[in-house]
């Protein structure tokens, strides 16, 4: 068993634009691993932490908090591994506006998943308009009561695309049932 700790200066796979910063990496037998904190820490040229990545046995993992935290002063990203049951598994904020939100199933090989709302929500950072919503259930695009994919114009918010899915299969939109009067 070989535990190693290294510090590199300049860009790496975690932050390729980090030309003047440093990256601290903990490994066990050549794989990302740290039991006492983040296995990868990236700092900018001023030595401020801009990203932290928690790994165990070469898998992103943290029990009581996000396994990835990135904050460069403008963009802030948090990702939970394993996925949370009580909230989104990934959030990206730009200037305090949530621009990306992802919900995943906490099951080992689960994909996107959310009951009662879209599993993926993308918002334009300039206009604040939600331009894409994708509904998933256990990794398959799915929605019972409407389109499982909705895309909107980023400037006007007008719907530009709607697709209907059930259990991952694309469906034709349901037409309204005729009203019966007695």
C-alpha positions as CSV (number, residue, x, y, z in Angstrom):
1,X,0.0,0.0,0.0
2,X,1.5,3.3,-1.1
3,X,0.1,6.6,0.1
4,X,1.3,9.6,-1.8
5,X,0.8,13.4,-1.6
6,X,1.9,15.7,-4.4
7,X,1.6,19.4,-5.2
8,X,1.8,20.5,-8.8
9,X,2.0,24.1,-10.2
10,X,-0.1,25.0,-13.2
11,X,-3.0,23.5,-15.1
12,X,-4.2,19.9,-14.6
13,X,-7.2,17.8,-15.6
14,X,-9.3,19.3,-12.8
15,X,-8.8,23.0,-13.8
16,X,-7.0,23.3,-17.2
17,X,-7.0,27.1,-17.0
18,X,-5.2,27.2,-13.6
19,X,-1.9,28.5,-15.1
20,X,-0.5,30.1,-12.0
21,X,-2.2,28.0,-9.3
22,X,-1.4,24.8,-7.5
23,X,-3.1,21.4,-7.2
24,X,-2.7,19.1,-4.2
25,X,-3.5,15.4,-4.7
26,X,-3.7,12.5,-2.3
27,X,-3.5,9.0,-3.8
28,X,-3.5,5.4,-2.5
29,X,-1.8,2.9,-4.9
30,X,-2.0,5.5,-7.7
31,X,-5.7,6.1,-7.3
32,X,-7.4,9.2,-5.9
33,X,-8.1,8.5,-2.2
34,X,-8.2,10.5,1.0
35,X,-10.1,9.5,4.2
36,X,-9.6,12.8,6.1
37,X,-10.7,15.4,3.6
38,X,-10.6,16.2,-0.1
39,X,-8.2,14.2,-2.2
40,X,-7.8,17.0,-4.7
41,X,-7.5,20.7,-3.8
42,X,-6.9,23.4,-6.5
43,X,-5.8,26.9,-5.5
44,X,-5.4,30.0,-7.6
45,X,-2.3,32.1,-7.8
46,X,-3.4,33.9,-4.6
47,X,-3.5,30.6,-2.8
48,X,-7.3,30.7,-2.4
49,X,-9.0,27.4,-2.7
50,X,-11.1,27.3,-5.9
51,X,-12.0,23.6,-6.0
52,X,-12.1,20.6,-3.6
53,X,-12.8,17.0,-4.7
54,X,-13.5,14.2,-2.2
55,X,-12.5,10.7,-3.4
56,X,-12.4,7.2,-1.8
57,X,-11.0,4.3,-3.7
58,X,-10.9,6.3,-7.0
59,X,-14.6,7.1,-6.7
60,X,-16.0,10.6,-5.9
61,X,-17.6,10.1,-2.5
62,X,-18.5,12.2,0.6
63,X,-21.1,11.2,3.2
64,X,-22.1,14.5,4.7
65,X,-21.7,17.1,2.1
66,X,-20.9,17.7,-1.5
67,X,-18.0,15.7,-3.0
68,X,-17.1,18.5,-5.5
69,X,-17.0,22.2,-4.6
70,X,-15.9,24.8,-7.1
71,X,-15.9,28.5,-6.5
72,X,-14.0,31.1,-8.5
73,X,-15.9,34.1,-7.3
74,X,-18.3,34.1,-10.2
75,X,-19.3,30.5,-10.7
76,X,-20.1,28.2,-7.8
77,X,-20.7,24.4,-8.3
78,X,-21.5,21.7,-5.8
79,X,-22.0,18.0,-6.6
80,X,-23.0,15.2,-4.2
81,X,-21.7,11.7,-4.6
82,X,-23.6,9.5,-3.8
83,X,-26.7,11.6,-4.9
84,X,-28.8,13.1,-2.2
85,X,-32.3,12.0,-1.5
86,X,-33.5,15.4,-0.2
87,X,-32.3,17.7,-2.9
88,X,-30.4,18.2,-6.2
89,X,-27.2,16.2,-6.7
90,X,-25.6,19.0,-8.6
91,X,-26.1,22.8,-8.5
92,X,-24.2,25.5,-10.5
93,X,-24.7,29.2,-9.7
94,X,-23.4,32.1,-11.6
95,X,-23.5,35.4,-9.7
96,X,-25.9,33.7,-7.2
97,X,-28.4,32.6,-9.9
98,X,-28.9,28.8,-10.1
99,X,-28.1,28.1,-13.8
100,X,-27.9,24.3,-13.6
101,X,-29.8,21.9,-11.4
102,X,-29.6,18.1,-11.6
103,X,-31.4,15.5,-9.6
104,X,-30.2,11.9,-9.6
105,X,-31.4,8.7,-8.0
106,X,-29.2,7.7,-5.0
107,X,-29.1,4.1,-6.2
108,X,-25.7,2.8,-7.1
109,X,-26.1,2.9,-10.9
110,X,-29.0,5.3,-11.0
111,X,-29.3,8.1,-13.5
112,X,-31.3,11.3,-13.5
113,X,-34.4,11.0,-11.3
114,X,-36.9,13.2,-9.7
115,X,-40.5,12.7,-8.6
116,X,-42.9,15.6,-9.1
117,X,-40.5,17.9,-11.1
118,X,-37.9,18.1,-13.8
119,X,-34.6,16.2,-13.0
120,X,-32.6,18.7,-15.1
121,X,-33.2,22.4,-15.1
122,X,-31.0,24.8,-17.1
123,X,-31.4,28.6,-16.7
124,X,-29.8,31.3,-18.8
125,X,-27.4,33.3,-16.6
126,X,-28.1,36.6,-18.5
127,X,-31.9,36.5,-18.8
128,X,-32.8,34.3,-15.8
129,X,-35.1,32.3,-18.2
130,X,-35.4,28.6,-17.7
131,X,-34.6,27.4,-21.2
132,X,-34.6,23.6,-20.7
133,X,-36.4,21.2,-18.4
134,X,-36.0,17.4,-18.6
135,X,-38.1,15.0,-16.6
136,X,-36.6,11.6,-15.7
137,X,-37.6,8.7,-13.5
138,X,-34.9,6.2,-12.6
139,X,-32.6,7.2,-15.5
140,X,-35.3,7.2,-18.2
141,X,-37.0,10.2,-19.7
142,X,-40.5,10.1,-18.3
143,X,-43.5,12.2,-17.4
144,X,-47.1,11.2,-16.9
145,X,-48.8,14.6,-17.1
146,X,-47.1,16.6,-19.8
147,X,-43.9,16.8,-21.9
148,X,-40.8,15.2,-20.5
149,X,-38.6,17.7,-22.5
150,X,-39.4,21.4,-22.7
151,X,-37.1,23.9,-24.4
152,X,-37.6,27.6,-24.5
153,X,-36.1,30.6,-26.3
154,X,-33.5,32.1,-23.9
155,X,-34.6,35.7,-24.6
156,X,-38.4,35.4,-24.7
157,X,-39.2,32.2,-22.7
158,X,-41.4,31.0,-25.5
159,X,-41.6,27.2,-25.8
160,X,-39.7,26.1,-28.9
161,X,-39.8,22.3,-28.4
162,X,-41.8,19.7,-26.4
163,X,-41.3,16.0,-26.4
164,X,-43.4,13.4,-24.6
165,X,-41.8,10.2,-23.0
166,X,-42.9,7.4,-20.9
167,X,-40.3,5.0,-19.5
168,X,-37.7,6.2,-21.9
169,X,-39.9,5.8,-25.0
170,X,-40.9,8.8,-27.1
171,X,-44.7,9.2,-27.3
172,X,-47.1,11.3,-29.4
173,X,-48.7,14.1,-27.4
174,X,-52.0,13.1,-25.7
175,X,-54.9,15.0,-27.2
176,X,-57.5,16.3,-24.9
177,X,-60.3,13.9,-24.2
178,X,-63.7,15.1,-25.3
179,X,-65.8,16.6,-22.6
180,X,-69.0,14.6,-21.8
181,X,-72.0,16.6,-20.7
182,X,-75.0,15.0,-19.1
